Structures are given as structure tokens and as C-alpha cells.
Amino acid sequence: MQAINNLGKEETIVSNVVDWLARIGQSSRLQALSGEQLAQELARAGLEPAVQAAIVQQRRHQLEQLIGASKNVCCLIHAPQDEEPEEQTPEDDKSLALSAPSDAAHRVARAG
């Protein structure tokens, strides 16, 4: 049970860090803060001091280690494919031939 509680805590930490990085990326006000001001904002958000320092000092590798992030991440979305498009069958060709007179049928009609 303890492992589950720790996992939930780790997920919350990662989620908070990601949320804050997104906020910083979207806010010109946060981007304009000095290092000390940004550290104060992060402290108010409850981020751990080591995480705060990694963000303020822009130490990506240290931040990855602190939150347990993988260095190489590949995100894919596998969309299910629709049914394959139907190919034109020989029956479809016959219906086209019946709707337009062929040269041979046209010649027979003229001769008769």
C-alpha cells in the first residue's frame, strides 16, 4: 500500500511541475520574472526546493532526474483504420459497359 501512496505522490509532483512549466511557457509575465521572483512563485506553488532550483537555473537534466522523467520519450497516437476502401469489382465494370454502348454493339445496330 505504501508503494501506491508514493506513486500517487510522484505523479502529483510530476503533474505540478508540468503544469508550472506550461504556465511559464504561456505567460509573458512569468517569463519576465527574475530568477528570485520565479523561485518565490514556485515556492508558493509548493514545489520542492531542488525542483525550484532546477527550473530557475534551467537545468533540464537535473529536473528530469528529480521528477523521474525518461530522457527519450516518444508519443504516438495509433488511430484505428476505417474499413478498407472497396475496390472496383468486375461487376462494376459490366454495369459501366451496359450503360454505354460498345463499339461492336453500335456497329451491329447500324448494320441491321
HELIX and SHEET records of a PDB file:
HELIX    1   1 GLN A    2  GLN A   26  1                                  25    
HELIX    2   2 SER A   28  GLN A   31  1                                   4    
HELIX    3   3 GLY A   35  ARG A   44  1                                  10    
HELIX    4   4 PRO A   49  VAL A   56  1                                   8    
HELIX    5   5 ARG A   60  ILE A   67  1                                   8    
HELIX    6   6 PRO A   90  SER A   99  1                                  10    
HELIX    7   7 ASP A  103  ALA A  111  1                                   9    
END                                                                             
